[in-house]
Amino acid sequence: MYAVLHPSNFFAQAAARQRPDLRKRPFVVLDGEPPTEMVFAANHAARSQGVEIGMTRLQAETFPEVVALRRVIEHEHTAHATVHQVACMFSPRIESVEERPGTYALDIRGMDLLYGDVAELANKLRRSVMTAGFLANIAVAENFHAAISLACGRTGVSIVPSGCEAHAIGQLPVTALHLAPEHEATFAAWGIRTCAELAALAETDLIARLGQAGKKLHSLACGTWPHLMFPIEPSFEAGLVERMELDFPVEELERLLFLLSRMTTELLERVRGKARAIAALRVVLRLDGGAQHERTVRPALPLQDTATLLKLLQLDLETHPPSAGIVGLELHAQSAAPYRAQHGLFLPQAPEPGQLEVMLARMRKLLGEQRVGSPELTDDHRPNAFRMVPFEPPPPRRNERQSLSTPLALRVSRPPHMVGVSLANHAPVRVFWDGAAYVVRDAAGPVRVSGQWWSEANWCREEWDVRLENGTVERLCRIAFDPRSRCWYLQGTYD
């Protein structure tokens, strides 16, 4: 059993969805490059005044009450996604009818347990499509092609009992079968106007005159042509997109955040419906003048909180503001499984991931992108060379064994502290540090290191590991001598 959803005059409805004030006024949709624009679609009010598809822009402008709109492909993609989302609510197996834009066929076998009988399901489907902003026809039949012909040829909801497909589509014009131009001209010459008249012809005679196409057309008119359904494999990630066009440029961040809040809420509702969270948000701002400003917010952990995501967008746009007014925006989301971790009963609770992300975003705004994150050692000869990478905590480990032995660690001083050193036989014997004098009991060194002599960032020093003693105080440290500045520095202390 198939239920076919067909939004009549789909391209005109997709344009009117962005301009609700034009629903009751005649308008046309123009496609092409000026000055060779042609009428691509027109609503019923414009057709009733004499507008036809294929007219030029000048011909369409001769009708004083007709409003001309430019074709926007993004609006059509959004309309397709909306109708597709409604169809997915009523069946897991749907197929797009390519020759009928915006038309979807649903396999509704077994759906009566959720939505009632076929008549109740068809009415609920039509109400859902109308709530989404489209006026659509619904047809239910055992035959796939018969349901398509009825949805395209009849207004409202059509229910065909099993075995009555030929009678149901008999009064439809033969054009409802989506004929090729040469076949339409042939049937017009023969005087064939309806599907019933075509079905009354002998199949062998049609095959003799039209070939295998005659067999298919005869079976279509009788409602018996078989079909192997190719259901659409839903792409959840591709549907996590929100677009909006603005009538006037927006230059204030507060107004932009009001729009982003609505779009983020819509995306989060879709993500929550799949028990997932948002791992990244990419904002594409189309600026006044044709340029684009693109920013990506990628939290360390997937989030399900609208307020936190919106705050991260605000802080990022404050740090990297656009250079002109905004006339259009897109919001792309990337989903991921929510982060769940079992905390220990006697361990302190870590901060909430959302609060931690907001704090890191504030620090990036104040200190800069390269000063916030996690330190990562670089593949360099310079000791302690590192760079800052985005903060990405590893997943929690299970059955982690704690080591009983604690390795010796060097607590590096940044910046290094300047100290005074007394030498004997080219080795340190006394160290003056922080207003106190220390005796060197043991020393290992010197370790001479240098590098990057070919650039301005060249460096050179001699390092010593020393054990200092001052009465009852004993410290294990690393000191270094810089031959260029003739100074001694405390590199760090060993824990």
Secondary structure by P-SEA (a helix, b strand, c coil): cbbbbbbcaaaaaaaaaaccccccbbbbbbbccccccccccccaaaaaaccccccccccccccccbbbbcccaaaaaaaaaaaaaaaaacccbbbbccccccbbbbbccccccccccaaaaaaaaaaaaaaacccbbbbbcccaaaaaaaaaccccbbbbccccccccccccccccccccaaaaaaaaaaccccaaaaaaccaaaaaacccaaaaaaaaaaaccccccccccccccccccbbbbbbcbbbccaaaaaaaaaaaaaaaaaaaaaacccccbbbbbbbcccbbbbbbbbbcccccccaaaaaaaaaaaaaaccccbbbccbbbbbbbcccbbbbbbccccccccaaaaaaaaaaaaaacccccccbbbbcccccccbbbbcccccccccccbbbbcccccccccccccccbbbbbccccccccccccbbbbbccccccccccccccccccccccccbbbbbcccbbbbbbbbbbccccccccccccc
